[in-house]
Amino acid sequence: MLMESDIYRNDIYNIVSDTTLPWESYRNKSILITGATGLIGSTLVNTFMVANEQLELNCKLYLIVRNINKAVKLFGDTAENVCTIFTSSVEEFTSCTDKIDYIIHTASCTSSTAFVERPVETFLTNIIGTKNLLEIASSQDIESMVYLSTMEVYGTPMTDEKITEDISSSLKSSDVRNSYPVSKVACENLCRCYSAEYDVPTTILRLTQTFGPGVDYNDGRVFAEFARDVIEQRDIVLKTKGETKRNYLYTADAVKSVLIALIKAEKNGDIYNVANEETYCTISEMANLVVDLDADKKISVKYEIQDINVNGYAPTLHMNLDTSKLKKLGWNAPVKLAQMYENLILYFKQCKDNKD
């Protein structure tokens, strides 16, 4: 169970105790969460379950998961007593007979390798799944829906200039790897269209790369590899020059952005960037930061350059997101990159000790 980790549990209780969040708006509401076993989805589920206990919100949770066993592993055997769990993909989930007030759509493929090896499935999961959720939102007359999109919709910016939500994308539709960001752009537009034509109250959050306690120990993304290298005392080996530069975001801060946006954001398909602006750095700089966190000082950063197309790596880019629009709603991201890694490494150590 995720809540067995004290560092993870601490994050959940800190979210619930944040009085700047609009908790009263969730009292006695029903919330449908897709991708409920993913990083942000599962953290949202645990946040609402603890909020029900601590704040007596009486929220009803409806979870869409592909694997019920994974859900039980993450949330415990009692999860089915407090949540209604649908074992389904978002592509196949087309109706919910119970009244739903809010929808949080987090489900999506996040594997860079899959973007290249299974681009059709990546594309259609996003498009069909989002369309199904919007149809439910329309038929249910919900109060609000948040769609989690990605910074990748901006394509490959080449300068450090701040990127606001109105900047046009430079995506190439001819690039197979763009099955992910191009489908995300299409889903954003679909949210906007349902808002315009059917008055569905939608909001879009464009998140940067997000991590923290709750990440699976074997996650294949670079931030998780760096943390494992510290724990397992291996040199960090970069397969590129590490010149890509972007912001990062702590999981708990991402969850807070969802909780605020559902209530306070414009609900006409409006878009908000979500990132910690102070974390802006290259992958190489991040790797060296992580090496410095190694107490034993026995590991270093090495380079074994490969063709970026081999593993579906994104091309070199500079993704410097401007988050002033979301900050106007009362959101902020206080957790900096070093603290993000310290917490992730501590969480990973606890996971590894429990397995051993």
Salt bridges, closest charged atoms under 4 A:
ASP18 OD2 - LYS256 NZ 3.22
GLU24 OE2 - ARG27 NH2 2.68
GLU91 OE1 - ARG66 NH2 2.98
ASP101 OD1 - LYS99 NZ 3.78
GLU143 OE2 - LYS29 NZ 2.67
GLU152 OE1 - ARG177 NH1 2.83
ASP160 OD2 - LYS245 NZ 3.74
ASP160 OD1 - HIS318 ND1 2.79
GLU188 OE1 - ARG206 NH2 2.64
ASP219 OD2 - ARG221 NH2 2.82
GLU225 OE1 - ARG228 NH2 2.72
GLU225 OE2 - ARG234 NH2 3.14
ASP229 OD1 - ARG234 NH2 2.84
GLU232 OE1 - ARG234 NH1 2.02
ASP235 OD2 - LYS302 NZ 3.06
ASP270 OD1 - LYS325 NZ 2.81
GLU277 OE1 - LYS162 NZ 2.45
GLU277 OE2 - LYS327 NZ 3.60
GLU278 OE1 - LYS336 NZ 3.87
GLU304 OE1 - LYS239 NZ 3.31
ASP356 OD2 - LYS352 NZ 3.43
